[in-house]
Amino acid sequence: MRVEKLKLFIELYESRNYTKTARKNYISQAALSQYVSSLENQFNAVFFDRSVSPIQPTSIGTLFYEQAQILYTQYLSMVDTIEAEMSNKSLPLRIGYTSPLDVQCFLPYLPMVTASDPDLDVKPIKIPVEDATNYLEKNVCDVVVSFRRIPTDENIHGIPFHTGTFYCMVNYKHPLAEKESVTAEEIYKYPVATLSEHALGGYKEYMLEKLNALGITPNIIATRENFESLVFEVISNNAVSFVSDEQISKSISQYVKVLPITDGTHKFTISLYYSKDNKHRKLGTLLDVIKSNMS
């Protein structure tokens, strides 16, 4: 097994599409299929259920994906370290993130970081939230940005830098459109459309845990991979959905009504975590900018 080729498996797992993955990596679909089959033969396991469309990972396939992510990320970190040493340049500052939501909230800080140090190279790395501490302790990531609380101690520090809110989104013919605000109890009387677990990177599970603690079980009738598809479900199928304050724009107001959720159930906090033992020379620049401009 060649570590650098794990990228193919990881991208196939995330896209669930042989054609798209093969095209993205400039290889034939047959070559990709042969590679995945060779991995399955090596471990005497089946990683994907190919009888359905799109393909779905098996439980063993998910386990392999989670471990492959760690191994491949460590490999890339090693490559960065060797290349920086050979060229006598600074390592890129590796920003781990656990969901697309984390990236949306971190992006406004990026121009301020690069303006503070034009030579700073920033590299984003998608990581599983449950492995965040491991990535920090092994210096695979210099910081991790996450909506989930990561355990802190004398070595791992956290800085809450962004507080955001999800709003309820309905079409103008929906019964909730007559209101100016709603509660979670009112929302979940109706069918709901959400982003997929893959698209949310753990946030969906997090919200379901919060709702279950309140005795609320959502009736999820559609799961989509992007925000545009959610808007379509709201307009065409009368589903209730959600939009973060970062995504609200005048353009969607033409088609849907956005309602504040008054009971605080759909608020979230994004924090930045780092290891006190991290020796990256540029880490201080990032931390100074975050602390000076927290929302």
N, C-alpha and C positions, 0 to 999 in steps of 0.2 A: 504494500500500500504506500503510494507516494503522497506525502502530506499535502504538497501544493495542489494536488488534484482533488482534495476534499472540497474545494470551492465548488466543483461541479455538483457534488451531492447536496451541499448546503443550499445552493441556488435552486436545484430541482425541488428540494423539500419545501422551500419557501414559495416557489411559483406554482408547484403542482402541475407543471407543463413541460413535457420533453421538448417540444418544438421551440418554445420560447427560450428555454435554457440553452439548448444547442445553438440556436441562432446568436444568442448573446455572447457565447464563448467561441464562435466561429468554428464549430465542429459539426459533424453530421449527427443526426438523431440516432443513427445506428451505433455510432461510436459512443455516444452518451449512454445508450441502453446497455451496451456491452460493458462499459465501466461500472455501472450500477450493479449489473448482474455479477460481475467479478467480485465486488465488495460483498454482495449477499452470499456468494459461494465461499468466500474467505471466512465469513463468520457463521456459515451454515444457518442463515436467517433470511426472512423475507421482510424487506424494509418498506415496501409499498404494496397496496392493494390496487392492482392494475385492472380489475374487473369493473371499476366504476370510473366515471369521468366527471370532474377531474380526478386524477389518481389521489389516493389518500394514504398517509403514512400509517403503518402498523404501530403498535406500542413499542416494539423493538426498534422500529425505524425512528421514532421520536427520541428514544434513549440514545441511539447512535448519533442523531442530529445534535443533541445537546452536548455530547462529548466531543463531536467533531468540531463544533463551534469553538470550544475551549482550545482544542489542539491546534486548529488552523489559526486562531488569533494569536496564540503563543508563537507559532511559526512566523507569522507576519511581524510580530514584535522583534523576534530574533533577526529577521532580515533587515528591519529598520535599524537595529542597533549596530549590526555589522557594517551596513552601508554608511551610516553616519560616522563610524569610527574610521573607515577606510578613506572617506572623503574629507575628514576633519570638519564635519558640519554638525550642527545641533540636531538631536533627535526631534522628530515631530512631537507635538503635545497630543497625546492620544486620549480622545474624549469618548468614553464609553456611554452608551445610552440604552435604555431598556424599552422604549416605545417611540413611535413617531411623535407623540405628544411632547415627550422630553425635548426632541429636536426643535419643534415649533417654538417652544418657550425659551430655548437657549439661543436660537439664531439671532435675536435682536442684540445680544451681547457680543456676537462675533466681530462685527465691524469695530466696536470699541476696543476689543482685545487686539486685533491686528493693527489698529491705529496706534495703540500704545507701544507696540513692538512690531514694526513692519517685517522683520526677519522671522517672525514666529510662524511656523508651519503647523497647522491643526489637522488632525486626522480623526474622523469619526469612526467608531467601531460599535456595531450592534451586538449587545450581549444579553444573555438571559438574566433576569433580575435576581434569581436565586443564587447566581454565581458572582454577583457584583463584588462581594468582599474578597473572594478568591482572586479576581482580576486585579484588585487594588493591591492586595498583599504581595502578589507576584510581580507587580509593576508592569503587567500587560497593558493596563490602562493607567494613565496618570490621574484622571478624575473620572467619576461616574455621575451622570445626571439621571435622576430617576424620580418618578411620582411615588414609588413605593418606598417606605422607610427601610433603610439599610441599617443593621445593627452597628452602633458606634462604640468605641472604647478609647483607651489612651492613645491608640495609633490611628484609628479610622475616625475622621472628623466629618461632620455634616454642616452645610450652610443652606438653610431654606432661602431660596432667592426669588421664587415666583409663586404667587397664589392666583389661581384661575378658577373659572366657573364654567360648567356646562349649562346651556339653556335648552328648554324644550322647543322642539320644532314641529309644527303641524301645518297642513294646508288650510286654506281659508274657509273650506267647507266643513272642517272637523269641528265637533262640539266644543273642544277646548279653545278654539279660535275666538270664542265669545268672551273669554277671560283675558285679564291683563297680567295675571300671574297664576302659577299652579303649585301644588305640592306633589311629592312623590306618590302619595296615595292616590291622588287624582290622575296622575299620568298613567300609572300601571293598571288602571281599569281598562285600558285600551291596548290593542296589539302594537308591538314595538318592533322597529327595525334598527339594527345596530351594525357597527363595523365588526369584522371577524376578530377572533382572538389573535390571528396572525397580524392583522393590520394594526391592532391596538397594543400588541406586545405586552400582554398581562393586565392592561387596565380594565378590560372587560371582566376578568375573573375578580379583580379587586372590587369593582362596583357590585357584582353579584353577591360577594361576601357581605358588603355593607347593607344591601337590600335584604338579604336573607336574615340578617341580624334584626331587621325591623319587621320581619314576618311578611315580606313582600316577595312574590315570585313572578317575575315578568313573563308575559306571553310573547316570546320573541318569534315573529313570523317570518323574518328575513334577516340574513346576515350577508353583508356586502364588504367588498375589499377596498372601497374608496368612498370619500365623502360625496362625490357627485352622484354615485349610485344610491346613496342614502336619500338625497334630495329627490331623486326619481321615485323611490318607494313612498316618500311622504306625499308627493303630488299625485302619483298615479294610483297608489293602493291604499291611501288614507291611513298610513301607518304613522305612529308617533316616533320621533327620533330626537337626536341631540346634536347641538353644535357648540363648540367651545368659543369663548370670547375671542380667541385668536382667529377663528374662522368666520365670524360674523362680518358680513359685508352688505353694502346697499344692494348689490346685485341679487342676492338670494331673497331679499325682502319683497321683491316683485312676485315671488312664487310661494313663499311660506311665511307664516307668522312665527316669530321667535318670542318665547315667553320666559320670564325669570322664574326660577324654582325657589320658592321662599323658605323652605325648611332646611336649607344648607346641606342636603344630602349629596348634591352633585358638585361640591367644591373640591378642589385638589391643590396640593402643594408640590412644587418641583424643588428638589434639593440637589446640591452638588456635594459629592463625597470625595475625599482624598486621604491618602495615607501620610501621616506625619513623617514616615521614613522615606518618602519619595524624594529623590535627589535631582529631579529634572530642573534645570536652571531657569526654565521659563514658567514653571508652575506658579511662582509668586506673582508674576505679571497677571495671569488669569485670575487668581484669587483676589488681587487688589481691585481689578475692574469689576468683578462680581460684587464684592462687598461695597463698592462705591456707588453702584447703580442698581441695587436690588429694588424690584417692584413691590 
